[in-house]
Amino acid sequence: MSTTSTAPSDGERPSAAPALQESLAELIDLSLLGKQAHWNVYGKNFRALHQQLDDVVEFARQSADTVAERLVAIGANADGRASTVAAESGLPALEEGSLPDTTVVTFMVEAYTTTIANMRHRIEALGSTDSVSQDLLIGITAELEKQSWMFQAEMA
């Protein structure tokens, strides 16, 4: 019995794997930053932001898992270790301690802006090598844009 590989060819894999790994690191970092803000936010919009940050964390974790599984499906390795995430994520750092609600909103808009810009760059890079991975990142980016819009609405 023979099997047919549907994964990208060896020539395509080097282009797809780095884009997916970078996305994985950022999504893990986004989930951690969201949880850090969730624990430390205070202010008049505490409750709404507390719940909104739970949505951030849940989506980022689910998306990270999906991206990691795609990496393995194309024959690469997923690396979600803390040291890798710290080295590879391009997201801004969140200050420690108690965080006013306005600071959290501004930070999340910045984090989303960075993530979305990076995802769009990866989507473009994947266009000629792996349309399945590209489609995966397009779907994730659409939801990131929606969540970003919701934080931006808090700034109005």
Rosetta blueprint (number, residue, H / E / L):
1 M L
2 S L
3 T L
4 T L
5 S L
6 T L
7 A L
8 P L
9 S L
10 D L
11 G L
12 E L
13 R H
14 P H
15 S H
16 A H
17 A H
18 P H
19 A H
20 L H
21 Q H
22 E H
23 S H
24 L H
25 A H
26 E H
27 L H
28 I H
29 D H
30 L H
31 S H
32 L H
33 L H
34 G H
35 K H
36 Q H
37 A H
38 H H
39 W H
40 N H
41 V E
42 Y E
43 G L
44 K L
45 N L
46 F H
47 R H
48 A H
49 L H
50 H H
51 Q H
52 Q H
53 L H
54 D H
55 D H
56 V H
57 V H
58 E H
59 F H
60 A H
61 R H
62 Q H
63 S H
64 A H
65 D H
66 T H
67 V H
68 A H
69 E H
70 R H
71 L H
72 V H
73 A H
74 I L
75 G L
76 A L
77 N L
78 A L
79 D L
80 G L
81 R L
82 A H
83 S H
84 T H
85 V H
86 A H
87 A H
88 E H
89 S L
90 G L
91 L L
92 P L
93 A L
94 L L
95 E L
96 E L
97 G L
98 S L
99 L E
100 P E
101 D H
102 T H
103 T H
104 V H
105 V H
106 T H
107 F H
108 M H
109 V H
110 E H
111 A H
112 Y H
113 T H
114 T H
115 T H
116 I H
117 A H
118 N H
119 M H
120 R H
121 H H
122 R H
123 I H
124 E H
125 A H
126 L H
127 G L
128 S L
129 T L
130 D L
131 S H
132 V H
133 S H
134 Q H
135 D H
136 L H
137 L H
138 I H
139 G H
140 I H
141 T H
142 A H
143 E H
144 L H
145 E H
146 K H
147 Q H
148 S H
149 W H
150 M H
151 F H
152 Q H
153 A H
154 E H
155 M L
156 A L
